[in-house]
Amino acid sequence: MANVDIYSSDTCGYCHAAIDFFKANNVEYTEHNISKDPEAKKFLMAKGIRGVPFIIIDGEEVMGFDEDILKKLLKL
């Protein structure tokens, strides 16, 4: 099983779409919501990331919600 982390925010439609995709495909994930978690926001800022969703799958970083890339990385 892949190790999946998603950095999201409350108002991000693409974040909600990515989370819905994970749920629909029974993918376990850990959500880090930058609207509620200042440490998650600091982590992204330290990496120079200015937007969400930012997804990490087994160390592979994906900026934005791209279903094809996620399927490939998750072997779906």
C-alpha positions as CSV (number, residue, x, y, z in Angstrom):
1,M,0.0,0.0,0.0
2,A,1.3,3.4,-0.9
3,N,2.1,6.1,1.6
4,V,-0.1,9.1,0.6
5,D,0.0,12.6,2.1
6,I,-2.2,15.4,0.8
7,Y,-1.7,19.1,1.7
8,S,-5.1,20.8,1.3
9,S,-7.1,23.8,2.4
10,D,-10.8,24.3,3.2
11,T,-11.6,26.4,0.1
12,C,-9.7,24.3,-2.5
13,G,-12.0,22.6,-4.9
14,Y,-9.2,20.5,-6.4
15,C,-8.2,19.4,-2.9
16,H,-11.8,18.1,-2.4
17,A,-11.7,16.4,-5.8
18,A,-8.4,14.7,-5.0
19,I,-9.8,13.5,-1.6
20,D,-12.9,12.2,-3.3
21,F,-10.7,10.4,-5.8
22,F,-8.8,8.7,-3.0
23,K,-12.0,7.7,-1.2
24,A,-13.6,6.3,-4.4
25,N,-10.5,4.2,-5.0
26,N,-10.1,3.1,-1.4
27,V,-6.7,4.8,-1.1
28,E,-5.6,5.5,2.5
29,Y,-4.2,9.0,2.9
30,T,-3.2,11.5,5.5
31,E,-4.6,15.0,5.1
32,H,-2.6,18.0,6.2
33,N,-5.1,20.9,6.0
34,I,-3.1,24.2,5.9
35,S,-6.3,26.1,6.9
36,K,-6.1,24.4,10.3
37,D,-2.5,23.2,10.7
38,P,0.1,26.0,10.8
39,E,2.9,23.4,10.8
40,A,1.6,22.0,7.5
41,K,1.6,25.5,6.0
42,K,5.2,26.1,7.2
43,F,6.3,22.8,5.6
44,L,4.9,23.9,2.2
45,M,6.4,27.3,2.5
46,A,9.8,25.9,3.4
47,K,9.7,23.8,0.2
48,G,8.6,26.9,-1.8
49,I,5.2,25.5,-2.5
50,R,2.5,28.2,-2.8
51,G,-0.6,26.2,-3.7
52,V,-2.6,23.1,-2.9
53,P,-3.3,20.4,-3.4
54,F,0.2,19.1,-3.0
55,I,0.4,15.4,-2.9
56,I,3.2,13.1,-1.9
57,I,2.9,9.4,-2.9
58,D,5.8,7.2,-1.7
59,G,8.1,10.2,-1.9
60,E,6.9,11.3,-5.4
61,E,5.6,14.9,-5.3
62,V,2.6,15.9,-7.3
63,M,1.5,19.6,-7.6
64,G,-2.2,19.8,-8.2
65,F,-4.9,17.2,-8.9
66,D,-4.0,15.1,-12.0
67,E,-6.0,11.9,-12.0
68,D,-3.8,10.2,-14.6
69,I,-0.6,10.9,-12.6
70,L,-2.2,9.7,-9.4
71,K,-3.5,6.5,-11.0
72,K,0.0,5.8,-12.4
73,L,1.7,6.4,-9.0
74,L,-0.9,4.4,-7.2
75,K,-0.9,1.6,-9.8
76,L,-4.7,1.8,-10.3
